Structure formats: C-alpha cells, structure tokens
C-alpha cells in the first residue's frame, strides 16, 4: 500500500511540514515520488518514520538519527555500534522518565492541596473548572 504526505501526517498526527522535513533530510529510506513529484510512502517507509518519531520524542537529535541511519546503511557489521547508540538513548530516556515522574509527584501533591483548600473554602465543582 502507498501513502501521501497528507495520509502519513494524519496517521502519525504530525504536520505535513514535519513529514516533508524528515524526507528532505533523507531520514526515511524508500520514499519515492510519483509522476507529479509528490512523495509516496510505502509500509517500510512508515516503519522508518515510526522509529524516527520515537527517537525524536525521546530527545534524539537529527544528527544522531542520521548517524544511526548511516550505520544501518553500512550493514550488519554495524550491529554493535547501533546497539550502543540505542542503549545510550534508552538510558537517557529512562532518566527523563524518572525525572518526569518526580515532577509529576510534586504536581500531584499541589493538586491534592488545592483540592482540599477548595473543598474547605466551600467552592463547588463548577468553581473548580474556571
């Protein structure tokens, strides 16, 4: 099956500009163009885009993604290097999750406090939503 930029942007809930940027940066192997010059994505390209989105969401830079892709294009002999790159990103992502969890705990305590104060002050549910 083949997909347009619009299809892909809707599928992944990212802007068409972002999809075009990733293809312009040559980060998505296998993207071709139709007779009108429009980008065409196949299922393999969607798999790459899913990976790129995960990498970016986890904080990986475009340069690091490009490095990963370069390693991929060099073949199986780069398995150890790709593994190391992914393990490093995994560790960074886990640390970010831990940090966010600690921040969420603080926010949760604040929400509980305000909920109690609002209740004690006699505010209604409608007042809370304002």
BELDA-V457065 format. One record per backbone hydrogen bond with DSSP energy under -1.0 kcal/mol. CO is the residue of the C=O (numbers start at 1). NH is the residue of the N-H. Records with the same first field share a line. If there is no record, write none. Layout:
CO: NH / NH
//
This chain:
3: 41
4: 8
5: 9
6: 10
7: 11
8: 12
9: 14
15: 19
16: 20
17: 21
18: 22
19: 23
20: 24
21: 25
22: 27
23: 26
28: 31
32: 40
34: 37
38: 34
40: 32
41: 3
42: 46
43: 47
44: 48
45: 49
46: 50
47: 51
48: 52
49: 53
50: 54
51: 55
52: 56
53: 57
54: 58
55: 60
56: 59
61: 65
62: 66
63: 67
64: 68
65: 69
66: 70
67: 71
68: 72
69: 73
72: 75
75: 78
76: 79
78: 82
79: 83
80: 84
81: 85
82: 86
83: 87
84: 88
85: 89
86: 90
87: 91
88: 92
89: 93
90: 94
91: 95
92: 96
93: 97
94: 98
95: 99
96: 100
97: 101
98: 102
99: 103
100: 104
101: 105
102: 106
103: 107
104: 108
105: 109
106: 110
107: 111
108: 112
109: 113
110: 114
111: 115
112: 116
113: 117
114: 118
115: 119
116: 120
117: 121
118: 123
119: 122
124: 128
125: 129
//
